[in-house]
């Protein structure tokens, strides 16, 4: 599931189950299919690498030498936004470019990825973040390490206030991301990864002095593990995850132009267009079989085919029937071109 582009096949995955297959069976089959897919494991490794780089650069650009002032907030916020846009673009065809457990959770809720993919992604994301924090600590001089970017509430800010800020900014991140990826919208132009990066910049500017503007659990986890400082770690898991759940459900249930998650899951399986256009079994009232070159293009629910069937039953003239079918499918000759336009 890509932040840059959610393929339609993922949105239709659950609704295209075999006839008679229950929702539970479709879900189980999807979980098993993911584990057998080599692309799934490539995506997991991609998330590991992406989160490693995210922590190295995002934390590194905020480090300062002992006794000196750190870089301006605006510089760090803009840098984080551009960094995320680059990582999403680089990994969009590999893993979808989540690099954030909150994003993975949001895509799980809206049916874009399976449960097993979500869990494995979060595991690899966490491992990548820890590896990135360790790599950064061994790379920079000791005078620059300090707290290694461990996220904490601002001065005079309580834990609950920081938690509320994290919920709000992650809500915006998921709500806006799903809005930009809504397949029913025709007004979206430009780079989605860049727009997601801008959301991160805005969130960081808003919440940096309150909660630290984390909105990504692994951004907090990596430095916390390396520095063995877990005092406020729970805030940056609970807050973003709650924000992701609420933001995803809010857009999916209230504003999505097409059913994505819960609404899609509750729908009965649909017959793919290809099967509607080319039914495997053709019911004909005429005793004389319909010619094969016409049968392949026959669609009994099409208004032209209703008319063509009546003509064929009366006259058996396949040329008249062929003319009617060509009006629908715009073929030069149904026997030479079997593909729909």
Secondary structure by P-SEA (a helix, b strand, c coil): ccccccccccccccccccccccaaaaaaaaaaaaaacaaaaaaaaaaaaaaaaaaaacccccccccccccccaaaaaaaaaaaaaaaaaaccccccccccaaaaaaaaaaccccaaaaaaaaaaaaaaaaaaaaaaaaccccccccccccccccccccaaaaaaaaaaaaaaaaaaaaaaaccccccccccaaaaaaaaaaaaaaaccccccccccaaaaaaaaaaaccccaaaaaaaaaaaaaaaaaaaaaacccccccccccccccccccccccccccbbbbcccccccaaaaaacccccaaaaaaaaaaaccccaaaaaaaaaaaccccccccccccc
